[in-house]
């Protein structure tokens, strides 16, 4: 709490800028980036929000498809990819359900599927397992490791739970807005 985790997430997504220093993504300074380039940056970043941010009037399928529609994906690509990520996160059979009909854990899985829909280079997950039981949390962490291994997706997992970080290749600890430790 108060370590700067939310601020870090906002800076990676370029919702906020640092007061000093640089942030590089794919060897490019996102601080120096022109405002018009930000939408293209964000197409390469998937975000799993702690509070889901699902559209209540859209089904599971429609919530995930929406992430692809806004970047201009074809109908064929949307159908193929949405089905793929729904299966990937274990929601097969829930495609026509609305968020209000899902458990908190299922809603979190929809958020993860939506973040994965555009095959991002960077996936930022803000407390992604906070609403899951230990089995569900382990499944999601295994999925993140698989994405990193198979697709090369960089995963930034933001958590205050040190146990969640145990399987990580690198752990960066924030304390009062500064890096406390960086272990690889």
C-alpha positions, 0 to 999 in steps of 0.5 A: 500500500502506498508503494507506487504500484498503481502509479507504475501501471499508469506510467507503463500505459502512458496514462501518467508521465514520470516527473523525471526519468525515462520509460522504455518499451521495445527500446522506445521512450514512451515519455518522449512519444508524441500524443498521437502515437499513444494509441498505437503503443496501447495496442501492444499492451494488455491490461488486466484491471483489479476491478475488471472494467467489464461492460455489464450490457455485453456478454463474455464474448462481446466484452472480449471482441470489443477489445479487438473491434476498437483496433479494427480487427476483422470479423474472422480474426475476432471470431477465431481469437475470442474463441481461442482466449475464452478456451485459454482462460477456462471459460468455454460455455460462458460465452453468452453470459453477462458479467452479472451472471458470473462469479468474481473469479470468472469476471477476472478471467474475462478481463484476462481474456480481453487483455490477451485478445490482441496478442500484446507484447506487454501484459500488465496484470494489476492484482489479477488473482485477488478475486480467485481462490488458490486453485484459480490463482495458480491456474492464472499464474501458470497461464501467464508463465505459458504466455511468456514462454510460448509467445514471448509476452512480457508479464508485469504482475503487480501484487502486494502478495509476495507468494504470488511472485515466487515463480517469477524470473524477476522481482522488483519491489517498490517501497514509497515510490522507489525501487527497493529491491530488484532480484533476478 
